[in-house]
Amino acid sequence: MDIKALLRKHEGLRLKAYPDPASGGDPWTIGYGHTRGVKKGDTCPLEQAERWLSEDLSDAYDIVDRAVKVQLTPLQRDALASFVFNIGPGVPGKKDGLVVLKNGQTSTLLRKLNAGDYTGAAAQFSLWTKG
């Protein structure tokens, strides 16, 4: 199964904006997990949801490609892009992500990965299971 099919399956498709399940509000989400610029009451056709999925996944791959300094297999790259698709790169002072944590530090997952500790990096995924 390719990454888009996997995201479609696990994100599900909603053509009307819905609140983040963890916060009950922001970020509002639509399509297959699209959040950029979405507000309560927004709707979209399937074609737009598909475009957003492609754009958001492309953005996630770009983040992975800029942040990761070691060789990845295609499946490792897909897994990290899916991870970024869901949590983002992070924003200092606001949100933890693959690239940076709220405290401004690089995530342990990325530090371990870029140090060549693939096993240690993989173990970090289990720490990212709560909204």
Buried (B, 14 or more C-beta within 10 A) or exposed (E): EEBBEEBBEEBEBBEEBEEEEEEEEEBBBBBBBBBEEBEEEBEBEEEBBBBBBEEBBEBBBEBBEEBBEEEBEEEBBBBBBBBBBBBBBBBEEEBBBBBBBEEEEBBBBBBBBBEEBBEBBBEBEEEBEEE
